C-alpha cells in the first residue's frame, strides 16, 4: 500500500511540475483558477479550493504567488539557487 501512495504522490508532483514550469501556472491562483488547462477546473476552484491551498501553503512558509523552488537538484543533492 505504501508503494501505491508514493507512486501516486510522485505522479501528482510530475503533473504539477509540468503545469508550473512548462505551462507557466506558477501561482496557486493560476493553478486553481478554474479555467481550462488549470490543475483544478470548475466553478468552485477559485472560490473554495484556492483559499484552502493558499492557507496551508502559507502555514508551511510557502509563497502562493511563486511556486517555483528556490533550489535545484544536481547529482543527487538539492542546492539553493544563487
C-alpha positions as CSV (number, residue, x, y, z in Angstrom):
1,X,0.0,0.0,0.0
2,X,2.8,2.4,0.8
3,X,4.3,1.9,-2.7
4,X,0.9,3.0,-4.1
5,X,0.9,6.2,-2.1
6,X,4.5,7.0,-3.1
7,X,3.8,6.4,-6.7
8,X,0.6,8.5,-6.7
9,X,2.3,11.4,-4.9
10,X,5.2,11.3,-7.4
11,X,2.8,11.2,-10.3
12,X,0.8,14.2,-9.0
13,X,4.1,16.1,-8.4
14,X,5.1,15.4,-12.0
15,X,1.8,16.8,-13.3
16,X,2.2,19.9,-11.1
17,X,5.8,20.3,-12.2
18,X,4.7,20.4,-15.8
19,X,1.9,22.9,-15.2
20,X,4.2,25.2,-13.2
21,X,7.4,25.1,-15.3
22,X,6.1,24.2,-18.8
23,X,2.6,25.8,-18.8
24,X,3.6,28.8,-16.6
25,X,0.9,28.3,-14.0
26,X,3.3,29.4,-11.2
27,X,0.9,30.7,-8.6
28,X,-1.9,29.0,-6.6
29,X,-4.4,31.4,-8.2
30,X,-3.4,30.2,-11.7
31,X,-3.4,26.5,-10.8
32,X,-6.8,26.8,-9.1
33,X,-8.3,29.4,-11.4
34,X,-10.9,27.0,-12.7
35,X,-10.1,27.7,-16.4
36,X,-9.4,25.0,-19.0
37,X,-5.8,23.8,-18.6
38,X,-5.6,24.6,-14.9
39,X,-4.9,21.9,-12.3
40,X,-8.4,22.5,-10.8
41,X,-11.1,23.2,-13.4
42,X,-14.6,24.3,-12.5
43,X,-16.6,26.9,-10.7
44,X,-15.6,26.1,-7.2
45,X,-11.8,26.0,-7.7
46,X,-11.1,29.7,-7.3
47,X,-13.7,30.4,-4.7
48,X,-13.2,27.4,-2.4
49,X,-10.2,25.3,-3.1
50,X,-7.6,28.0,-3.9
51,X,-8.1,29.6,-0.4
52,X,-7.6,26.3,1.3
53,X,-4.4,25.6,-0.6
54,X,-3.1,29.2,0.0
55,X,-3.7,29.0,3.7
56,X,-2.0,25.6,4.0
57,X,1.0,26.7,1.9
58,X,1.4,29.9,3.9
59,X,1.3,27.9,7.2
60,X,4.2,25.9,5.9
61,X,6.2,29.0,5.0
62,X,5.5,28.9,1.2
63,X,4.6,31.7,-1.1
64,X,1.4,31.2,-3.0
65,X,2.5,33.8,-5.6
66,X,5.7,31.9,-6.5
67,X,5.6,28.1,-6.7
68,X,8.9,27.8,-8.3
69,X,11.5,26.3,-6.0
70,X,14.5,28.4,-4.8
71,X,16.5,25.2,-5.1
72,X,17.8,23.0,-7.9
73,X,18.6,19.3,-8.0
74,X,22.0,18.1,-9.2
75,X,24.0,14.8,-8.8
76,X,21.5,13.5,-6.1
77,X,21.5,16.7,-4.0
78,X,19.5,19.9,-3.7
79,X,21.2,23.3,-3.8
80,X,19.9,26.8,-3.3
81,X,19.9,28.9,-6.4
82,X,22.3,31.8,-6.1
